[in-house]
């Protein structure tokens, strides 16, 4: 399933103000219902230099794309990785799936 990406600051700010949060050991997800799946990643310089941040974003995008079909509802999502060690693809996918289960339970599906 394809998804759109959040790119504008105003779209990110809407989710930061109105979105609900789901937590896992390495990732925090902000989500809100939307007609189509939309995803954005928010990283700060606390995650390291540009090469490390870009690799983390690539891993998170791939894990999100592969696990999106497990999300029963369509929603806008901002992924906030917690600063610290690098997250592998397997860890990212496992934590996204656990967060998706909690999102589905919270939205009543």
N, CA, C and O atoms as a Tinker XYZ file with bonds, in Angstrom:
   436  protein
     1  N      0.848000   -1.179000    0.000000    73     2
     2  CA     0.000000    0.000000    0.000000    64     1     3
     3  C      0.893000    1.240000    0.000000    63     2     4     5
     4  O      1.854000    1.323000    0.765000    81     3
     5  N      0.576000    2.174000   -0.839000    73     3     6
     6  CA     1.337000    3.417000   -0.894000    64     5     7
     7  C      0.820000    4.389000    0.153000    63     6     8     9
     8  O     -0.332000    4.315000    0.579000    81     7
     9  N      1.675000    5.283000    0.549000    73     7    10
    10  CA     1.301000    6.308000    1.504000    64     9    11
    11  C      1.862000    7.635000    1.038000    63    10    12    13
    12  O      2.821000    7.682000    0.266000    81    11
    13  N      1.258000    8.712000    1.512000    73    11    14
    14  CA     1.754000   10.049000    1.236000    64    13    15
    15  C      2.690000   10.460000    2.359000    63    14    16    17
    16  O      2.673000    9.865000    3.437000    81    15
    17  N      3.508000   11.475000    2.109000    73    15    18
    18  CA     4.425000   11.926000    3.140000    64    17    19
    19  C      4.075000   13.333000    3.582000    63    18    20    21
    20  O      3.717000   14.184000    2.768000    81    19
    21  N      4.183000   13.568000    4.883000    73    19    22
    22  CA     4.026000   14.912000    5.434000    64    21    23
    23  C      5.285000   15.696000    5.103000    63    22    24    25
    24  O      6.393000   15.230000    5.368000    81    23
    25  N      5.129000   16.864000    4.537000    73    23    26
    26  CA     6.291000   17.667000    4.185000    64    25    27
    27  C      6.208000   19.085000    4.728000    63    26    28    29
    28  O      7.235000   19.702000    5.011000    81    27
    29  N      4.997000   19.604000    4.876000    73    27    30
    30  CA     4.849000   20.993000    5.305000    64    29    31
    31  C      4.853000   21.109000    6.817000    63    30    32    33
    32  O      4.331000   20.249000    7.526000    81    31
    33  N      5.442000   22.174000    7.289000    73    31    34
    34  CA     5.515000   22.427000    8.724000    64    33    35
    35  C      4.121000   22.549000    9.328000    63    34    36    37
    36  O      3.899000   22.102000   10.453000    81    35
    37  N      3.188000   23.140000    8.609000    73    35    38
    38  CA     1.835000   23.302000    9.149000    64    37    39
    39  C      1.164000   21.944000    9.380000    63    38    40    41
    40  O      0.427000   21.772000   10.350000    81    39
    41  N      1.421000   20.975000    8.482000    73    39    42
    42  CA     0.858000   19.633000    8.661000    64    41    43
    43  C      1.441000   18.964000    9.906000    63    42    44    45
    44  O      0.720000   18.314000   10.663000    81    43
    45  N      2.746000   19.125000   10.111000    73    43    46
    46  CA     3.377000   18.575000   11.313000    64    45    47
    47  C      2.805000   19.234000   12.563000    63    46    48    49
    48  O      2.523000   18.551000   13.548000    81    47
    49  N      2.633000   20.550000   12.533000    73    47    50
    50  CA     2.138000   21.268000   13.712000    64    49    51
    51  C      0.717000   20.852000   14.071000    63    50    52    53
    52  O      0.378000   20.779000   15.252000    81    51
    53  N     -0.121000   20.577000   13.067000    73    51    54
    54  CA    -1.478000   20.112000   13.346000    64    53    55
    55  C     -1.454000   18.804000   14.129000    63    54    56    57
    56  O     -2.214000   18.626000   15.082000    81    55
    57  N     -0.573000   17.889000   13.720000    73    55    58
    58  CA    -0.494000   16.617000   14.427000    64    57    59
    59  C      0.103000   16.786000   15.819000    63    58    60    61
    60  O     -0.325000   16.112000   16.756000    81    59
    61  N      1.075000   17.667000   15.968000    73    59    62
    62  CA     1.656000   17.892000   17.289000    64    61    63
    63  C      0.633000   18.482000   18.249000    63    62    64    65
    64  O      0.668000   18.189000   19.444000    81    63
    65  N     -0.280000   19.310000   17.741000    73    63    66
    66  CA    -1.281000   19.937000   18.608000    64    65    67
    67  C     -2.480000   19.027000   18.867000    63    66    68    69
    68  O     -2.948000   18.926000   20.001000    81    67
    69  N     -2.981000   18.362000   17.815000    73    67    70
    70  CA    -4.238000   17.624000   17.938000    64    69    71
    71  C     -4.079000   16.110000   17.998000    63    70    72    73
    72  O     -5.030000   15.405000   18.337000    81    71
    73  N     -2.906000   15.605000   17.676000    73    71    74
    74  CA    -2.725000   14.159000   17.577000    64    73    75
    75  C     -2.623000   13.468000   18.918000    63    74    76    77
    76  O     -2.275000   14.078000   19.929000    81    75
    77  N     -2.932000   12.189000   18.907000    73    75    78
    78  CA    -2.767000   11.345000   20.089000    64    77    79
    79  C     -1.410000   10.658000   19.992000    63    78    80    81
    80  O     -0.837000   10.549000   18.908000    81    79
    81  N     -0.901000   10.195000   21.131000    73    79    82
    82  CA     0.429000    9.601000   21.169000    64    81    83
    83  C      0.371000    8.133000   21.578000    63    82    84    85
    84  O     -0.447000    7.718000   22.398000    81    83
    85  N      1.270000    7.372000   20.973000    73    83    86
    86  CA     1.484000    5.972000   21.319000    64    85    87
    87  C      2.987000    5.806000   21.515000    63    86    88    89
    88  O      3.780000    6.307000   20.718000    81    87
    89  N      3.377000    5.100000   22.584000    73    87    90
    90  CA     4.784000    4.984000   22.937000    64    89    91
    91  C      5.270000    3.556000   22.808000    63    90    92    93
    92  O      4.515000    2.606000   23.018000    81    91
    93  N      6.543000    3.413000   22.461000    73    91    94
    94  CA     7.252000    2.136000   22.494000    64    93    95
    95  C      8.670000    2.448000   22.984000    63    94    96    97
    96  O      9.011000    3.622000   23.133000    81    95
    97  N      9.500000    1.440000   23.238000    73    95    98
    98  CA    10.822000    1.733000   23.804000    64    97    99
    99  C     11.707000    2.665000   22.966000    63    98   100   101
   100  O     12.454000    3.464000   23.530000    81    99
   101  N     11.637000    2.579000   21.640000    73    99   102
   102  CA    12.507000    3.408000   20.804000    64   101   103
   103  C     11.765000    4.449000   19.960000    63   102   104   105
   104  O     12.392000    5.322000   19.362000    81   103
   105  N     10.435000    4.359000   19.912000    73   103   106
   106  CA     9.662000    5.203000   18.992000    64   105   107
   107  C      8.450000    5.781000   19.710000    63   106   108   109
   108  O      7.834000    5.116000   20.543000    81   107
   109  N      8.112000    7.030000   19.379000    73   107   110
   110  CA     6.847000    7.628000   19.771000    64   109   111
   111  C      6.087000    7.952000   18.489000    63   110   112   113
   112  O      6.652000    8.534000   17.562000    81   111
   113  N      4.816000    7.581000   18.431000    73   111   114
   114  CA     3.981000    7.875000   17.262000    64   113   115
   115  C      2.919000    8.886000   17.634000    63   114   116   117
   116  O      2.244000    8.739000   18.653000    81   115
   117  N      2.770000    9.901000   16.822000    73   115   118
   118  CA     1.642000   10.828000   16.905000    64   117   119
   119  C      0.706000   10.445000   15.775000    63   118   120   121
   120  O      1.157000   10.228000   14.650000    81   119
   121  N     -0.597000   10.355000   16.053000    73   119   122
   122  CA    -1.521000    9.965000   14.992000    64   121   123
   123  C     -2.837000   10.713000   15.120000    63   122   124   125
   124  O     -3.232000   11.154000   16.200000    81   123
   125  N     -3.497000   10.838000   13.981000    73   123   126
   126  CA    -4.831000   11.425000   13.894000    64   125   127
   127  C     -5.522000   10.803000   12.679000    63   126   128   129
   128  O     -4.857000   10.504000   11.686000    81   127
   129  N     -6.835000   10.604000   12.736000    73   127   130
   130  CA    -7.539000   10.011000   11.592000    64   129   131
   131  C     -7.430000   10.896000   10.350000    63   130   132   133
   132  O     -7.430000   12.123000   10.445000    81   131
   133  N     -7.339000   10.258000    9.197000    73   131   134
   134  CA    -7.308000   10.985000    7.924000    64   133   135
   135  C     -7.863000   10.067000    6.844000    63   134   136   137
   136  O     -7.906000    8.851000    7.033000    81   135
   137  N     -8.287000   10.625000    5.720000    73   135   138
   138  CA    -8.872000    9.793000    4.655000    64   137   139
   139  C     -7.853000    8.902000    3.946000    63   138   140   141
   140  O     -8.218000    7.847000    3.429000    81   139
   141  N     -6.582000    9.308000    3.913000    73   139   142
   142  CA    -5.527000    8.512000    3.276000    64   141   143
   143  C     -4.353000    8.383000    4.243000    63   142   144   145
   144  O     -4.158000    9.261000    5.083000    81   143
   145  N     -3.562000    7.302000    4.144000    73   143   146
   146  CA    -2.408000    7.179000    5.031000    64   145   147
   147  C     -1.330000    8.203000    4.691000    63   146   148   149
   148  O     -0.910000    8.318000    3.539000    81   147
   149  N     -0.893000    8.940000    5.695000    73   147   150
   150  CA     0.138000    9.965000    5.536000    64   149   151
   151  C      1.159000    9.766000    6.650000    63   150   152   153
   152  O      0.788000    9.531000    7.800000    81   151
   153  N      2.455000    9.861000    6.310000    73   151   154
   154  CA     3.499000    9.626000    7.292000    64   153   155
   155  C      4.584000   10.692000    7.190000    63   154   156   157
   156  O      4.940000   11.139000    6.100000    81   155
   157  N      5.097000   11.087000    8.346000    73   155   158
   158  CA     6.228000   11.998000    8.420000    64   157   159
   159  C      7.154000   11.549000    9.534000    63   158   160   161
   160  O      6.736000   10.850000   10.457000    81   159
   161  N      8.413000   11.953000    9.445000    73   159   162
   162  CA     9.402000   11.611000   10.467000    64   161   163
   163  C     10.001000   12.906000   10.979000    63   162   164   165
   164  O     10.393000   13.772000   10.197000    81   163
   165  N     10.071000   13.034000   12.296000    73   163   166
   166  CA    10.654000   14.225000   12.910000    64   165   167
   167  C     11.906000   13.816000   13.683000    63   166   168   169
   168  O     11.833000   13.036000   14.634000    81   167
   169  N     13.041000   14.343000   13.271000    73   167   170
   170  CA    14.325000   14.065000   13.918000    64   169   171
   171  C     14.997000   15.372000   14.301000    63   170   172   173
   172  O     14.815000   16.395000   13.641000    81   171
   173  N     15.768000   15.329000   15.366000    73   171   174
   174  CA    16.556000   16.495000   15.739000    64   173   175
   175  C     18.032000   16.156000   15.590000    63   174   176   177
   176  O     18.390000   15.023000   15.266000    81   175
   177  N     18.869000   17.130000   15.823000    73   175   178
   178  CA    20.305000   16.897000   15.718000    64   177   179
   179  C     20.845000   16.077000   16.877000    63   178   180   181
   180  O     22.020000   15.712000   16.885000    81   179
   181  N     19.992000   15.782000   17.860000    73   179   182
   182  CA    20.403000   14.909000   18.963000    64   181   183
   183  C     20.649000   13.484000   18.483000    63   182   184   185
   184  O     21.294000   12.695000   19.174000    81   183
   185  N     20.136000   13.156000   17.303000    73   183   186
   186  CA    20.289000   11.811000   16.762000    64   185   187
   187  C     21.631000   11.623000   16.066000    63   186   188   189
   188  O     21.941000   10.505000   15.653000    81   187
   189  N     22.419000   12.645000   15.924000    73   187   190
   190  CA    23.729000   12.509000   15.299000    64   189   191
   191  C     23.850000   13.384000   14.070000    63   190   192   193
   192  O     23.011000   14.242000   13.797000    81   191
   193  N     24.912000   13.138000   13.345000    73   191   194
   194  CA    25.175000   13.918000   12.138000    64   193   195
   195  C     24.237000   13.479000   11.017000    63   194   196   197
   196  O     23.480000   12.520000   11.169000    81   195
   197  N     24.294000   14.188000    9.895000    73   195   198
   198  CA    23.335000   14.000000    8.806000    64   197   199
   199  C     23.309000   12.578000    8.268000    63   198   200   201
   200  O     22.239000   12.060000    7.949000    81   199
   201  N     24.461000   11.941000    8.161000    73   199   202
   202  CA    24.502000   10.583000    7.620000    64   201   203
   203  C     23.709000    9.634000    8.510000    63   202   204   205
   204  O     22.949000    8.804000    8.011000    81   203
   205  N     23.880000    9.753000    9.809000    73   203   206
   206  CA    23.172000    8.886000   10.757000    64   205   207
   207  C     21.675000    9.183000   10.754000    63   206   208   209
   208  O     20.867000    8.255000   10.800000    81   207
   209  N     21.290000   10.465000   10.702000    73   207   210
   210  CA    19.867000   10.830000   10.674000    64   209   211
   211  C     19.203000   10.317000    9.399000    63   210   212   213
   212  O     18.092000    9.791000    9.448000    81   211
   213  N     19.877000   10.466000    8.258000    73   211   214
   214  CA    19.301000   10.013000    6.992000    64   213   215
   215  C     19.133000    8.496000    6.961000    63   214   216   217
   216  O     18.135000    7.998000    6.440000    81   215
   217  N     20.099000    7.755000    7.514000    73   215   218
   218  CA    19.973000    6.300000    7.575000    64   217   219
   219  C     18.793000    5.904000    8.452000    63   218   220   221
   220  O     18.036000    4.996000    8.107000    81   219
   221  N     18.637000    6.576000    9.576000    73   219   222
   222  CA    17.514000    6.293000   10.469000    64   221   223
   223  C     16.182000    6.563000    9.769000    63   222   224   225
   224  O     15.233000    5.795000    9.922000    81   223
   225  N     16.111000    7.649000    9.007000    73   223   226
   226  CA    14.879000    7.952000    8.274000    64   225   227
   227  C     14.589000    6.902000    7.212000    63   226   228   229
   228  O     13.434000    6.519000    7.026000    81   227
   229  N     15.617000    6.431000    6.511000    73   227   230
   230  CA    15.420000    5.385000    5.498000    64   229   231
   231  C     14.903000    4.098000    6.130000    63   230   232   233
   232  O     13.990000    3.464000    5.600000    81   231
   233  N     15.485000    3.713000    7.261000    73   231   234
   234  CA    15.054000    2.496000    7.953000    64   233   235
   235  C     13.600000    2.628000    8.405000    63   234   236   237
   236  O     12.812000    1.698000    8.230000    81   235
   237  N     13.240000    3.774000    8.985000    73   235   238
   238  CA    11.875000    3.974000    9.468000    64   237   239
   239  C     10.867000    4.008000    8.324000    63   238   240   241
   240  O      9.770000    3.465000    8.452000    81   239
   241  N     11.227000    4.639000    7.209000    73   239   242
   242  CA    10.321000    4.664000    6.053000    64   241   243
   243  C     10.074000    3.259000    5.514000    63   242   244   245
   244  O      8.939000    2.900000    5.201000    81   243
   245  N     11.139000    2.464000    5.407000    73   243   246
   246  CA    10.994000    1.096000    4.888000    64   245   247
   247  C     10.147000    0.249000    5.846000    63   246   248   249
   248  O      9.281000   -0.505000    5.401000    81   247
   249  N     10.385000    0.366000    7.127000    73   247   250
   250  CA     9.605000   -0.402000    8.102000    64   249   251
   251  C      8.142000    0.021000    8.078000    63   250   252   253
   252  O      7.255000   -0.825000    8.188000    81   251
   253  N      7.878000    1.310000    7.937000    73   251   254
   254  CA     6.504000    1.802000    7.872000    64   253   255
   255  C      5.807000    1.271000    6.622000    63   254   256   257
   256  O      4.670000    0.805000    6.694000    81   255
   257  N      6.481000    1.340000    5.484000    73   255   258
   258  CA     5.869000    0.883000    4.235000    64   257   259
   259  C      5.554000   -0.606000    4.285000    63   258   260   261
   260  O      4.523000   -1.036000    3.768000    81   259
   261  N      6.429000   -1.400000    4.902000    73   259   262
   262  CA     6.205000   -2.843000    4.960000    64   261   263
   263  C      5.133000   -3.237000    5.967000    63   262   264   265
   264  O      4.483000   -4.269000    5.803000    81   263
   265  N      4.940000   -2.431000    7.004000    73   263   266
   266  CA     3.963000   -2.797000    8.032000    64   265   267
   267  C      2.660000   -2.011000    7.930000    63   266   268   269
   268  O      1.784000   -2.173000    8.779000    81   267
   269  N      2.512000   -1.171000    6.918000    73   267   270
   270  CA     1.318000   -0.339000    6.779000    64   269   271
   271  C      0.053000   -1.157000    6.572000    63   270   272   273
   272  O     -1.023000   -0.753000    7.013000    81   271
   273  N      0.168000   -2.306000    5.902000    73   271   274
   274  CA    -1.029000   -3.116000    5.648000    64   273   275
   275  C     -1.595000   -3.729000    6.930000    63   274   276   277
   276  O     -2.726000   -4.216000    6.924000    81   275
   277  N     -0.839000   -3.715000    8.021000    73   275   278
   278  CA    -1.337000   -4.234000    9.309000    64   277   279
   279  C     -2.160000   -3.191000   10.064000    63   278   280   281
   280  O     -2.792000   -3.519000   11.069000    81   279
   281  N     -2.163000   -1.955000    9.602000    73   279   282
   282  CA    -2.941000   -0.888000   10.241000    64   281   283
   283  C     -4.341000   -0.908000    9.637000    63   282   284   285
   284  O     -4.506000   -0.692000    8.436000    81   283
   285  N     -5.345000   -1.165000   10.465000    73   283   286
   286  CA    -6.720000   -1.315000    9.978000    64   285   287
   287  C     -7.349000    0.030000    9.626000    63   286   288   289
   288  O     -8.205000    0.088000    8.743000    81   287
   289  N     -6.948000    1.112000   10.292000    73   287   290
   290  CA    -7.529000    2.419000   10.036000    64   289   291
   291  C     -6.546000    3.272000    9.243000    63   290   292   293
   292  O     -5.337000    3.046000    9.291000    81   291
   293  N     -7.068000    4.242000    8.520000    73   291   294
   294  CA    -6.171000    5.168000    7.827000    64   293   295
   295  C     -5.981000    6.393000    8.705000    63   294   296   297
   296  O     -6.944000    6.971000    9.207000    81   295
   297  N     -4.740000    6.773000    8.879000    73   295   298
   298  CA    -4.461000    7.918000    9.739000    64   297   299
   299  C     -3.159000    8.579000    9.319000    63   298   300   301
   300  O     -2.326000    7.990000    8.631000    81   299
   301  N     -3.014000    9.818000    9.753000    73   299   302
   302  CA    -1.762000   10.542000    9.590000    64   301   303
   303  C     -0.871000   10.192000   10.763000    63   302   304   305
   304  O     -1.329000   10.162000   11.905000    81   303
   305  N      0.399000    9.927000   10.494000    73   303   306
   306  CA     1.329000    9.483000   11.527000    64   305   307
   307  C      2.610000   10.299000   11.444000    63   306   308   309
   308  O      3.139000   10.531000   10.357000    81   307
   309  N      3.106000   10.734000   12.599000    73   307   310
   310  CA     4.446000   11.302000   12.700000    64   309   311
   311  C      5.244000   10.368000   13.591000    63   310   312   313
   312  O      4.843000   10.073000   14.716000    81   311
   313  N      6.372000    9.907000   13.082000    73   311   314
   314  CA     7.246000    9.009000   13.833000    64   313   315
   315  C      8.332000    9.848000   14.491000    63   314   316   317
   316  O      9.040000   10.606000   13.828000    81   315
   317  N      8.450000    9.702000   15.801000    73   315   318
   318  CA     9.464000   10.412000   16.579000    64   317   319
   319  C     10.390000    9.386000   17.228000    63   318   320   321
   320  O     10.067000    8.868000   18.297000    81   319
   321  N     11.527000    9.079000   16.612000    73   319   322
   322  CA    12.441000    8.142000   17.262000    64   321   323
   323  C     13.112000    8.805000   18.458000    63   322   324   325
   324  O     13.413000    9.999000   18.434000    81   323
   325  N     13.342000    8.021000   19.501000    73   323   326
   326  CA    13.981000    8.561000   20.692000    64   325   327
   327  C     15.495000    8.592000   20.472000    63   326   328   329
   328  O     16.055000    7.653000   19.904000    81   327
   329  N     16.162000    9.660000   20.914000    73   327   330
   330  CA    17.614000    9.733000   20.719000    64   329   331
   331  C     18.331000    8.621000   21.468000    63   330   332   333
   332  O     17.887000    8.170000   22.523000    81   331
   333  N     19.421000    8.200000   20.913000    73   331   334
   334  CA    20.198000    7.136000   21.538000    64   333   335
   335  C     20.843000    6.285000   20.473000    63   334   336   337
   336  O     21.354000    6.800000   19.479000    81   335
   337  N     20.820000    4.975000   20.680000    73   335   338
   338  CA    21.455000    4.058000   19.744000    64   337   339
   339  C     20.669000    3.968000   18.449000    63   338   340   341
   340  O     19.511000    4.380000   18.378000    81   339
   341  N     21.317000    3.423000   17.423000    73   339   342
   342  CA    20.652000    3.228000   16.139000    64   341   343
   343  C     19.565000    2.168000   16.269000    63   342   344   345
   344  O     19.666000    1.249000   17.082000    81   343
   345  N     18.535000    2.310000   15.460000    73   343   346
   346  CA    17.435000    1.351000   15.433000    64   345   347
   347  C     17.590000    0.514000   14.179000    63   346   348   349
   348  O     17.708000    1.061000   13.082000    81   347
   349  N     17.592000   -0.801000   14.322000    73   347   350
   350  CA    17.674000   -1.674000   13.158000    64   349   351
   351  C     16.294000   -1.783000   12.508000    63   350   352   353
   352  O     15.284000   -1.385000   13.088000    81   351
   353  N     16.277000   -2.327000   11.302000    73   351   354
   354  CA    15.020000   -2.492000   10.582000    64   353   355
   355  C     14.066000   -3.415000   11.340000    63   354   356   357
   356  O     12.872000   -3.132000   11.440000    81   355
   357  N     14.593000   -4.515000   11.872000    73   355   358
   358  CA    13.746000   -5.480000   12.582000    64   357   359
   359  C     13.117000   -4.859000   13.827000    63   358   360   361
   360  O     11.938000   -5.078000   14.106000    81   359
   361  N     13.894000   -4.095000   14.565000    73   359   362
   362  CA    13.372000   -3.438000   15.777000    64   361   363
   363  C     12.327000   -2.402000   15.395000    63   362   364   365
   364  O     11.276000   -2.311000   16.030000    81   363
   365  N     12.615000   -1.617000   14.353000    73   363   366
   366  CA    11.678000   -0.578000   13.920000    64   365   367
   367  C     10.351000   -1.193000   13.483000    63   366   368   369
   368  O      9.285000   -0.691000   13.839000    81   367
   369  N     10.413000   -2.268000   12.719000    73   367   370
   370  CA     9.183000   -2.902000   12.237000    64   369   371
   371  C      8.387000   -3.495000   13.397000    63   370   372   373
   372  O      7.166000   -3.345000   13.450000    81   371
   373  N      9.067000   -4.166000   14.325000    73   371   374
   374  CA     8.384000   -4.767000   15.481000    64   373   375
   375  C      7.685000   -3.698000   16.322000    63   374   376   377
   376  O      6.546000   -3.889000   16.749000    81   375
   377  N      8.365000   -2.577000   16.559000    73   375   378
   378  CA     7.771000   -1.533000   17.384000    64   377   379
   379  C      6.651000   -0.797000   16.659000    63   378   380   381
   380  O      5.671000   -0.397000   17.287000    81   379
   381  N      6.780000   -0.613000   15.351000    73   379   382
   382  CA     5.685000    0.001000   14.597000    64   381   383
   383  C      4.448000   -0.896000   14.622000    63   382   384   385
   384  O      3.330000   -0.401000   14.765000    81   383
   385  N      4.636000   -2.201000   14.486000    73   383   386
   386  CA     3.492000   -3.121000   14.530000    64   385   387
   387  C      2.803000   -3.079000   15.890000    63   386   388   389
   388  O      1.575000   -3.114000   15.960000    81   387
   389  N      3.580000   -3.006000   16.972000    73   387   390
   390  CA     2.958000   -2.929000   18.298000    64   389   391
   391  C      2.221000   -1.606000   18.479000    63   390   392   393
   392  O      1.157000   -1.566000   19.096000    81   391
   393  N      2.781000   -0.528000   17.944000    73   391   394
   394  CA     2.100000    0.767000   18.018000    64   393   395
   395  C      0.829000    0.755000   17.170000    63   394   396   397
   396  O     -0.186000    1.319000   17.578000    81   395
   397  N      0.871000    0.123000   16.001000    73   395   398
   398  CA    -0.313000    0.045000   15.146000    64   397   399
   399  C     -1.441000   -0.719000   15.832000    63   398   400   401
   400  O     -2.608000   -0.354000   15.693000    81   399
   401  N     -1.103000   -1.779000   16.575000    73   399   402
   402  CA    -2.136000   -2.522000   17.300000    64   401   403
   403  C     -2.813000   -1.633000   18.334000    63   402   404   405
   404  O     -4.029000   -1.694000   18.513000    81   403
   405  N     -2.023000   -0.806000   19.014000    73   403   406
   406  CA    -2.605000    0.095000   20.012000    64   405   407
   407  C     -3.415000    1.204000   19.356000    63   406   408   409
   408  O     -4.418000    1.648000   19.915000    81   407
   409  N     -2.996000    1.657000   18.178000    73   407   410
   410  CA    -3.765000    2.678000   17.457000    64   409   411
   411  C     -5.118000    2.096000   17.050000    63   410   412   413
   412  O     -6.147000    2.748000   17.223000    81   411
   413  N     -5.126000    0.873000   16.510000    73   411   414
   414  CA    -6.378000    0.234000   16.095000    64   413   415
   415  C     -7.300000    0.030000   17.289000    63   414   416   417
   416  O     -8.512000    0.218000   17.178000    81   415
   417  N     -6.732000   -0.355000   18.431000    73   415   418
   418  CA    -7.551000   -0.542000   19.642000    64   417   419
   419  C     -8.098000    0.795000   20.134000    63   418   420   421
   420  O     -9.230000    0.864000   20.614000    81   419
   421  N     -7.310000    1.847000   20.019000    73   419   422
   422  CA    -7.745000    3.168000   20.476000    64   421   423
   423  C     -8.772000    3.803000   19.575000    63   422   424   425
   424  O     -9.581000    4.609000   20.037000    81   423
   425  N     -8.762000    3.462000   18.298000    73   423   426
   426  CA    -9.724000    4.033000   17.368000    64   425   427
   427  C    -10.954000    3.154000   17.206000    63   426   428   429
   428  O    -11.843000    3.459000   16.410000    81   427
   429  N    -11.004000    2.059000   17.966000    73   427   430
   430  CA   -12.221000    1.256000   17.991000    64   429   431
   431  C    -12.359000    0.243000   16.871000    63   430   432   433
   432  O    -13.479000   -0.140000   16.533000    81   431
   433  N    -11.253000   -0.206000   16.282000    73   431   434
   434  CA   -11.348000   -1.220000   15.211000    64   433   435
   435  C    -10.564000   -2.439000   15.586000    63   434   436
   436  O    -10.518000   -3.403000   14.821000    81   435
